């Protein structure tokens, strides 16, 4: 027979359980506005019943309930939604920073506006047209140099602003992308350490089979904060410990954390993010080929078969020419014109030495390195590799190349390689556009396995790297190509003309020299400048074209101050097609640049808007499950309070019964 005190135990259990439920509800109300908090619920279960023997069932008896208990306090979370939010948060932040940065790029280009590259160039061409009318007027020559200086200043300012935004090594100022990458990596490392510490705290708190819901909420918040900075994947080891990966690299392995580093391979390649202190070696045969990863979305291993590497064309003269300071005429060279790489040059054989000839080739923006070796031979080497960049030489009215009798030292050759079942031919050994965000470097024939699995595949870091090494790098390349073409074509035409002093063969802009043999236009905006003789003496501006006075003349003659034919020739450069295989003029090419920037900006904006809407839906779905509703919690509070009061009343009733038995029956 059960004891009379049985009812007191049932009531006590009810009071304690309802009090626990009220505490959980109060905790929810207190954290209604806490970011990252997930609503909790006390799970109530009936305690094990007591078997009450009877006459009909003396062994098993009837089951009598013994009360209630809170078996666990569960956190209401949907792990699938949490994982979706972590993934989409990375995409949102990538597009958000891309959108912000591209808006800055658009502001730098300042289109449409009165002061742009297009308007500055129009004034420059117009100044040449004005000079052609009255080529001897010093005011018009001064106006031309001012227009040229304005073009130069605008290109330099544009280049400086883009460099400041990128944060190249000499422009890594506060707020630059370079600076933001370093700050973001620092933030990521802090979060990585905090997640590892949270893992330890959770394990300690759950040793007695408890559930550390608040600690798990805090860890989930840290994971989501980390996902804003870079795309991550989470999984669990065999013991149930959380692991965090970026790409194929572990960042958190239970209590261990692995930091990120900003590393650079060499000055010519962009820095990237690594989990190692050194630049990651992504090739099993670096002597054959290597790859530098920045922001590529490609995630795979590739086998690269290099058949041959690219090489530059090189020729030398068959004979030695001594003395080097003797005139070309004494070697049998006649005065007149020759064509080198499609550009026409005028040779005055009586007043040109072999040393002068080498210097002329060197300073002509021909992408040719010209030198005289110890044996007195002229050696010409193309600055660019590949068969498309093989040098071409053609006599005109001069027999120069017949006399030089050029011999091939090294033929022009393309790089040939295979990967992914496709065969590729490249004029350069540095392949930048085959895999976006990855730079392949071919070094020798052979087979190499490359790891194209970057650490940074999303988040703020991906957006920063993509805009810095993709959008802005390509924009600077196109603008550099524009500035380089301007200097090259104006110089080519200017050398054909005569200044007021009757001298020809001089450049208008200074020679642009690149440290990258496969990018002759590199840093053209930064280095664009007028020749010193132009700024020191306006009379050296070659507005006159000269004439051949007699049919037997091999060299044109300066024909007076009124000749402005060469100025007209230079002004007409504006209308010719110099870009995209001769299809686009300067203005058309610049318009294409501006349009491309606008399209890229709109793409980021559109993707950001889409991802933002998706995140709103996901957050709404999570809030419907995990969010705290004050109305619901207050309802639960009243429910548990009434149950608590009822349990207290039950205890009072049992107490009255016991009092009657103990005191009233004496």
Secondary structure, DSSP 4 states (H G I P E B T S, - for coil): ---TTHHHHHHHHHHHHHHHHHHHHHHHHHTTT-TT---EEEEEEEPPPEEE--SS-SSS-EEE---EEEEEEEE---HHHHHHHHHHHHHHHHHHHHHHHHHHHHHHHT-SSSSSHHHHHHHHHHHHHHHHHSTT-HHHHHHHHHHHHHHHHHHHHHHHHHHHHHT-TT---TTSHHHHHHHHHHHHHHHHHHHHHHHHHHHHHTTTS---HHHHHHHHHHHHHHHHHS--EEEE-TTS-EEEEETTEEEEETTEE---EEE-S-TTS--EEESSSS----BS-TTTEEEEESS---EEEEEEEEEE--BEEEEEESS--SSTTSBGGGGTPPSEEEEETTEEEEE-TTT-BHHHHHHHHHTSSSSEEEEE-TTS-EEEEEEEESGGG---EEESSS-HHHHHTEEEEE--B-EEEEETTEEEEESSSEE-SSSTTEEEEE-SSEEEEEEEE-S--SHHHHHHHHIIIIIHHHHHHHHHHHHHHHHHHHHHHHHHSB-TTS-B---SBPPP--S-TT-TTTTHHHH--B-HHHHH-GGGS--B--B--STT-SS-B---TT--HHHHHHHGGGGS--BTTTTB-HHHHHHHHHHHHHHHHHHHHHHHHHHHHHHHHHHHHHHHHHS--HHHHHHHHHHHHHHHHHHHHHHHHHHHHHHIIIIIT-
